[in-house]
Every structure is written in structure tokens, then in C-alpha cells.
Amino acid sequence: MAKVLFVVVVMISCLKANAQNNDTAKLKVFIDCRAGCDFNFIKSEITIVDFVIDRLAADDHILITSQRAGSGGTQYQMISYGQNRYEDYRDTLVFTTKPNATASENRQTLLHHLMLGISPLIAKTSFAQKIKISMKDETAAGLPAYENINNDKWNFWVYRISASGDVSANRVYKDNVLSSNFSADRTTNKLKAEFNINGSLRNSVTTYERATDTTKYIVKNTEYGFHHNLVKSFSPHWSYGYQTNFSNSTFNNIKRKIFFGPAIEYNIYDYKEVNSRFFVFRYGLDVNDNHYYDTTIFNKIKETLFGHRFSAALTLNKKWGTFNSGIFYRNYFHNWKLNSFGLTSRADVRITGGLSFFIRVNASVVHNQISLVRKGATEQEVLTRKRQLASNYNYNSSFGLTYRFGSILNNFVNPRFEGYGGF
């Protein structure tokens, strides 16, 4: 009996000692960021935890995802999954950055909420005394001006104007592009309205050298359009809306195209869960009034077509990784052989410890290139890509395994020879 009591006492002492060691050990944090985090900055500013690169060794697995907000800012979701000695802990923070914030301001906001997220767990360690807390209200209303819905003189409308130029050249090819864009968007939980006007001019010069002479091919392509979308939410799962646009494209043989397409969407999950999971089905009808620069392969210079389209998309952001997949199908009613079908999938999966697997696939079957010019393409048009060429499919894919082993700690920051001009 005495031996049994002695063993029990020893075990209790060991457990107490282990608990004390755990209290004095740094919190191990694994940051699973899918929103463009500046890890050097985070590790430089937070030094009372150990950042690890093996998620299974972490006490706190933090999953960070993001979505574009209607204001033009970014809405982040930060989920903390407690592990090991904190396996019963779980918390979620959601916050939005300012629409005109700089990259420095965005990373500071992300850092601030990351500190808030890990503070409850640090408070359980001996490092709690190193946390400094300030709870001063910096604004009269208690909310930043950009989050106060009663103080928006623009009524949630966001406008953007942009103009850009691109110049590239080598001995054979010279290319310059001028583009401009104007957009007006209004996004709330119930209604999303988008307007966009854009245009571009591309000038290309191709130099073709022969043994006896040199020929220059000069190609000019223009493209412009007006686009408008309106989406109305009428339940946590259902939405309906329409898209309409007017467009022109010399490359695609489109002199004038007027499109109108109403559609309906159903999300299996609540839209509030968009950062974690998103599974939608969409169905829509469309009307196309097309006028072409040149006679098409179907002997048309203009035509009005009716069709429909279906698509489904799934997104999952979980501790084990990320999965995105989508399919689409569309065809014209007057000839169901004029259709297109496509699939896109991407998965990044952590199998165990430092072993992860990724695969990316994009493929489509195309049988609805109705605007192709009837006459065959000349050598010059093929070389210079003056106009769209026939193709009944396209695809690309990649896959692989990644295995990481060695030290699990990752606290050091050393940015030497990084960025432009580095190794």
C-alpha cells in the first residue's frame, strides 16, 4: 500500500512540474495565412510566442482568410484553433480594413487583431505580464468613421478611375497598350450594384527577318465596353440578379455586342460563412445581339441568339488546407451543339506534419466560337495574333508533393538579399 501511495505522489508531482513547465513555456503559434500576410513584420513585432512551421506542433493554429468588402477595403476572418494543451479553445475574429489604407496600414491592422486573437492563450502562460493593454476610445462614436453606417455621405457608393500604359519590346516584338477604366459600385448585405466602363488600344509590331529582306507587321486592336451587374439577396441562401453589357473587340471580330442575362443563385451554406466555406449553384438565361466586322464561319454578319448557362462553385478553407473547384456549362437554344463546358479545381492539402500535396487543373471544351471569321487566317495574322483563332479545347495543370523537416521553430527574421535584385 505504501508503494502505491508513493507512486501516486510521484505521479502528482510530475504532473504539477509538467504544468509549471507548460506555464513557463512560450505559446507555440502556427499562422495559416491565405490573405497575403507579412510574416517578417509579424515575427518582428510579436516576440513572446514561438512561431512554428509544423501545424501539429502548435498550441494555436490560426487560419486567416479574406474577402473584398464593398467599400473597397478587405474583410478578414481570423479563426483560432486551440491544440494540444488548449484543444478546447476556439475563437473567431472578423474585421475590415480601410478602403484607402496603405499596405503598411493594412499589415498594422492585421497585426493588431492577431495580437488580440492570441492574448487569451498567452494570458494562461507566465508571459501574460508582458502584455500591454490600452482600451481608450479614439473616436467620439466609438467606431472608426469608415465603419459608422450613419455617417456615410456617399451612401456606400465607391468610385474608381484608372488609366495605364504598358510598353514592352525586344528585337522581334514591340508592344504598347493604353487602357482606361471607370467603375461605380455599391455593396450592402441586401443589394450589390456594379457599373464599369473600360477601353484599351493595343499596337503591336512584329519584325520578320528573311535571308533577303525584313518585313514589319503592324497590328492595331481596340476593345471597349460598358458592364452592369445587379444582385439582390432575399434570404440567407438565395439571391437573384442580372448582368448586361455592351462591348466591342476587333480581336474577337465583335463590332457590337449587347448582352442581357438574368440569373438566380443558391448557396448551400449561409453567406455569413463565406470566409470558411462557400458552395453555390447558379442558373441563368441570356440574350445576345451580335454585329460582326467580318462574315463569320456561320455566314453571319449579325444575329440575335438566346441561350442559358449553369455553374457551381465550392470553396473550403480548413485547417487541413484549401480546396476550390468550379464547373460551368452553357449553350445556345437554336443549336445545342454550340456549347462550352469547363472545370477548374485547386487543392492544397497538408497530409501530416511537414508533408503537403497540391494539385491545380483548368480545362474547357469549346464549341461556341460563333464570332470566328469565315476566311482562314493568313500567316501574318497567326504570327501577330491579329484575331481570334479556332480551338475546341484548352487546359493546364500542375501537381506535386512538398515535404519539410528539421527545426519547427521559425522566429528569426532575416530579409537580406530579398526583393528586387536578390538571389
N, C-alpha and C positions, 0 to 999 in steps of 0.2 A: 504493500500500500504506500509506504514511504517513497519507494522508487517511482510509483505512478505520480504522486504529488510532485516529486522533484522534476519529472519530465514535463508536467503541466506548467509548473512555474517557469521552467526554462523556455518553453514554447511561448508563454505570455510575454516573457522578457524580450524574446526575439522579435515578436510581433510589434511590441512597443518601440523597440530600437529601429525596426524597419519603417514604422510610421514616422518616427522622428527624422530618419534619413530622407523619407519622401518629402516631408515638410521643408527640409532644408535644401532639397534638390531643385534645380530650376525647372520650370514648366517647359515641356517639350512641345513645340508647335510645328505643325505641317501646314503650309499655306498652299491650297489647291486653287490657284487663281486662273480664271478663264476670262479675264476682263482687262488684261494689259497692266499688270502691277509692276512697279519699280522696286524690285527686290533689294537692290543695293541701298536705296533710300530707307526702306523698311528696316533692314538689318542694322543700318547705321543709327536709326532713331530709337529702336527698341533693343536694349541690351540686357534686360533682366529675365529673358527667356532664352532657351536653346532652340534655334530653328533647325529642324531635321528634314532630310530629304527622303526618308522612308516613312510612309504614312502609318505603317503598322507600329512603328516605334514611338509615335506621337501620343501625348496626353490630350491634345486638342487638334482635331482635323478641321480646318477652316476652309469651306468651299465658297468662293467668291464668283458671282456671275453678274451680268449687266444687261440692260436693255436701254434703248434710246427713249428718252422722255419727250413728251410733246413740246416742251419748252425749248428743246434743242440740247438740254443737258443729258446726263446719264443717270439712270436709276440703278443702283447697286443692291444686290441681295447678298448678305453675308451669313452663312449658316455655320454654327459651331457644333461639331460632333465630339462630345467627350469620349475618351477612350481610356483603356487600362484602369487606373485608379479613379477616373472620372467618367466611367462608362454610362452613368445615369444622367449626365449633363447634356442638355441640348438647348440652343438658343438661336434666334434669327433676328438680324438687324436689316432694315431696309432704309436707304437714304438716297437723296438725289443731289447731284452737283449742280452748280450754277450753269446756265446756258452759255455764258460768255467767259467761263473760267479758263484760265491758262492750264497747261499741263502741270505746272508746279502747284497751282491751287487744287487741282483735282487729286493729285497724289497726297497732298496735305489732308484733304477731307477724308480720303480713304484710310490714311494712317490714323487719323483721329478716331474713326469708328472701329478700326482694328484694335486700337488700344482699349476702347470701351468693351469690345467683344471678349477680350482675354482677361480683363480686370477681375471678373468674378472668380476665375480659376487661380489667378495669381494671389488673390486675397486669401486663399487657402494654404499658401506657402509662406515661408519666412521672408519672402521678398515683398510682402504686402506693404511694409513700412516705406518702401521706396517709391510707392505710387503717390503722385501728387494730384489732388482733385480740386477743380475750380467749378463752381456752379453759379456764376454770375450771368444774369440775363443781359445780353449785349444790345437787345432791341426793345423798344417800348412795348411792342405787341407780343414779345416772346417768340416770334418766328422771324427768320430771315425774310427780307422783303420779297424775294423771288418765290417763297413758299406761301405767302399770305394771299389766299384766293380772293380776299375782299379788297385788295389793293393793286389790282392789275389793270392799268389804264389801256392796255392793248386787248383786253378781253380774250386772252390766251392765243392771239394770233402771233405767229412767228414769221418774219420775212427774211429772205436771204437773197443777196445779189452777188454774183461772181463772174469774173472774166479771167481767162487764162490763155497762155500761149505755150506751145511746145515745139522745139526745134531739135532735130537730130540729123546727123549726116555722116557719111563715110565716102569712100571713093566711088561706090556704085549707087548708093541710095541717098537721097536727100528728102527730108520730110518736115513740113511745118503745119501746125494745126492751131487755129484760133477758135476758142469756144466761149460761150456766154450762157448764163443761166439765171433765171429769176424764179423764186418759189414763195408761196404763201401757204402756211399750214396752221390748222387749229386742231388741237387734240385735247379731249376730255375723256372721262370714263365712259360717257354715253355716245359721243359723236367724234368722228375724225374726218376732217376735210382737208384736201391737198390740191393745190394748183401749181403748175410748173410750166414755164416757157423756156425752151432751150434752142440753141443753134450752134452749128460748127462748120468750119471751112477747112478742108484739108488739101494742101498742094504737095504733090509727090513728083520727084524727078528720078528716073532710073536711067543710068548710063550703061549701054550695052556695047562692049568693045569687041570688034571682029578683027581679023587679020588685016583687012584692007581699010576699014573705016570705023567710026564710032557713031552710034545713034543714041539720041536722048529722047526718052518718052516722058511727056509731061501729062499728068493726070490731076484734074480738079474734081473733088467730090464735096457736095454740100448736104447738110442734113439739118432740119429744124422741125419743131413740133410744139404742140400745146397738149398738156395732160391734166386730167382732173379725176380725182377719186373721192368718193363719199361713202363712209361706213357708219352704220347705226347699230348700237348694241341694244337688244331688248330683253336679255336675260343673262345670267352668269355664264351661259354656254352658247347662246345663239346670237348671230349678227347677220345683217344683210346690207347690201350697198350696190354701187355701180362704179364702173370705170368708163371714161370716154376720152378720146384723144383725136387730134388732127396731126398728121405727120407727113413729111416729105423726105425722100432719100434717093439721091442719084445712084448710089452704090447698089441699092436694092430694087432699082427700076420703079420706084414709087413716086409718081408726080403729085398725087394727093390721096391720102387715105383717111377716111373718117370711120372711127370705131366706137361702138357703144356696147357695153356688156354688163347687165345686172347679174348679181351672184348672191349666194347665201352660204354661210359658214357655220359649222357646228364644232365646238371644242369639247372633247370628252371630259377634260378637266376644267375646273374653274379658271377663268382668265387671270385671277389673282395669283395663280401658281406658275405664271409664265416663266419665271426665272429658274424653276426647278423642273417642270415638265409641261409639255405642250403637244397636244395631239388633235389635229383639226382635219375636217373634211370640208371641201368646197365644191360647189356645183354652180355653173353659170351658163347663160346663153350669150351670144354675141352677134352683132350685125356689122359687116364690113362693106363700106362703099369705096372701091378702089379705082383710081385712074393711073395709068402707066405711061412712062415715057416712050416705051417701045412695045411692040406686039409681043405677048407672052407665048410660052410653049403651048398654051391652050387657045391661041389665036384670039386673045382678048386685048383690047386697048382700054376697056373699062368694064366693070362688073360689080354687082351687089351680091354678097354672099351671106348666108346665115349658118351658124354653127353652134356648138356647145363645147364645154370643157369641164373636166373633173380633175381634182388634185387632192392629195392627202399628204400631211407632213407631221413628223414626230420628232420631238427634241427631249432628251433626258439629260439632266445634269445631276450626277450622283457621286457618292464617294468613290465608287469603283471606276469612274471615268465619265466620258461624254459620248452620247450617241445622237446623231442627226440623220434623218432619212426622209425622202420625199419622192412621190411619183406624180406624174401628170399625164393626161390624155386629152386630146381634142380632135375634132373632125368637122368637116362641112356637111350640111344636111343633103345637098344636091348630089354629092358623091362621097360616100363613106370611105372610099379608098384614099381620099385626100385627108390624111390624118398624121398625127405625130404622137409619139409616146416616149417618155423619158423616166429615168431613175437616177437619183443621186443619194449616196449614203456615205457617212463618215463615222468612224468609231475609234475612240482612244480608250483602251481598257487596261487598267492595272490588274495584272493577273495575281501577283503576290509579291510582297516586298519590293525589290527593285526591278522586277520583270513586268514589262508592259508590251502591249500589242496595238498596232494601229492599221487601219485599212481605209482607203478612200476610193470610191468608184463613182464616176459620172458617165452616163451613156444615154443616147437617144436615137430613136428611129424616126426618120423624117420623110414623109411622103406628101407634104403640102407646100412645097415651094412654088406657089402659083404665080409669083411675080417674075420668075426667070425669063430672060429674053429668049425668043424663039430661035434666032440665029445663033450659031455656035460661036464660042469665044475665040478671038484671034490670039496669036502668040503674044502680042503686046498686052492684051487685056489680062492674060494669065500671068505674065511676068509682073505687071504693075498692080494687079488686083484692082482693076478699074471697076469691076462689077461682081456681083454675087455669082458663084459657080454652083453647079448642081452637085449634091451629095445626099445620099439617102441614109447616112448614119454618121455619128461621131461619138468618141468615147475617150476617156483617160482614166487611169487607175494607178494606185500605189499602195504598198503594204509592207510591213516589216515588224521586227521584234527589237526591243531595247532592253538591255539588262544593265543595271547599275549596282555595283558592290563597293565595299570599302567603308570609310567613316560615314556615320549617319549624321554627324553634326555639320552644320552649314552656316556658321555665324560670321565668318570673315568676309570682309568687303575689300576687293582689290580691282579697281576699274582700269588699271594701267593697260595701255595699248588696245583699248576697246573703242568702238565707234569708228567714224570715218578715218581711213588711213591706218587702221590697226592691222594686226596679222590676218 
